[in-house]
Amino acid sequence: MTAWRKSSYSGSSNNCVEVGRSVGIRDSKAPTTHIPVSADAWSAFLRLATSR
């Protein structure tokens, strides 16, 4: 699907959420399972998350 990235604040543990460029979300503890998300939905999520 895509190259996955996680926040630099996550450290070296696997307790984080990773995101990919083509907009997918996965849990680092279960990297073979992912949730595809539309770019519009992801943008809306980021707007809400950063507005607080």
C-alpha positions in Angstrom: 0.0 0.0 0.0 2.4 2.7 1.2 5.4 3.5 3.3 4.3 3.8 6.9 5.3 6.6 9.3 4.9 7.2 13.0 5.4 10.2 15.2 8.9 10.9 16.4 7.2 11.2 19.9 6.3 7.5 19.8 9.8 6.4 20.8 11.0 2.9 20.1 7.9 1.1 21.5 5.1 -0.4 19.4 2.3 1.6 21.2 1.5 4.0 18.5 -0.6 4.7 15.4 1.1 4.8 12.1 0.0 6.6 8.9 0.8 6.2 5.3 0.9 8.7 2.4 -2.0 7.2 0.6 -4.0 7.6 3.7 -4.3 4.5 5.7 -4.2 4.0 9.5 -2.8 1.0 11.4 -1.8 0.0 14.8 1.9 -0.7 15.1 1.1 -3.9 17.2 -0.9 -5.3 14.3 0.9 -3.9 11.1 -0.8 -6.3 8.7 -4.2 -4.8 9.4 -5.0 -1.3 8.2 -8.0 1.0 7.7 -8.1 2.9 4.4 -9.4 6.5 4.9 -10.3 9.0 2.2 -8.1 12.1 2.0 -11.0 14.3 2.8 -11.8 12.3 6.0 -8.2 12.4 7.1 -8.0 16.1 6.5 -11.1 16.7 8.6 -9.7 14.5 11.4 -6.4 16.5 11.4 -8.3 19.8 11.5 -10.3 18.6 14.5 -7.4 17.0 16.3 -5.2 20.2 16.0 -8.0 22.6 16.8 -8.0 21.6 20.5 
